[in-house]
Amino acid sequence: MAQRFALMIAPADAADDRADFRDTFTPMDVTAPALSVGELSTQRGDGVFESIGVVDGHANEVEAHVQRLAHSARLCDLPAPNLAQWRQAIEVVAAQAPAGEAVVKLILSRGVEHGPAPTAWATVAAAPDFRAVRRNGITVVTLDRGYDLGAGERAPWLLLGAKTLSYAVNMAALREARRRGADDAIFVTRDGYVLEAPTASLIIRAGGDFLTPAPAGGILHGTTQLSVFEYLESHGRTTRYETLTASDLTKADAAWLVSSIRLAAPITAVDGAPLASDPDLTAELNTFLLSPR
Ligand code: PLP
């Protein structure tokens, strides 16, 4: 199989109910230029995306990802994506995935400046090797997000619940975490509530229950967090959405950052203070997350 594969997609109208969209897909040469200089995703980060974990050719949680793509598009006033077309595009690119772990990316951009339609494409490539991180864990620092918990609802134009292509802030936060000697960051609101990491959701265990910050607080609703909660509930554990303070995190019995490609990474320290972890449960969660879902 190819190490990388890309498909340009001519976005179909959401109401187009044909059974086969293959004639809207054009395989691309991944080593050749593909986008116009007027492309608004590159000029302004004006678009939305998804990253989907693929294990031995099987794309995980496809439905949750296409639904979130549609949600992000709605928040950004982009034309509604045709979900049947995107499901088929995922199937076509995942079939080209290298063996082992891979990542499918879906990109829906506003399109070319003054152009008539959005630009869309899907790619697949081998995923980084996160096995050691899943086993050994990550250290995190808390970083000020610069707004309070109500900002998401008060200022929807900040697009806090959308997975937009404007990730420069998230990447800057990761660099700041590394400058401070940590592996990752957790954003904290001005009023002291923990939110999420730049590319992952936070789950903590407190008194035997599993808690995550409510998405209404202006964070992305993670597909991996949803899967982990379903798994835990089906194994008799209690899960809840809550507003969590920074001290809830430092007092947690265990905590994880979860996301589609790295999966469950146990947090071993917060702002330099060690945090307890549960290696058996972490291994169990990652076994589940690596299984076809
Ligand atoms: N929060 C943010 C800001 C993210 O970028 C991501 C994933 O990239 C997540 C949470 C986790 O989402 P998922 O589990 O769907 O990968």
Residues whose N, C-alpha, C, O or C-beta is under 5 A from the ligand:
A	BS01	PLP	S51 E196 A197 P198 T199 A200 S201 L220 H221 G222 T223 T224 Q225 V258 S259 S260
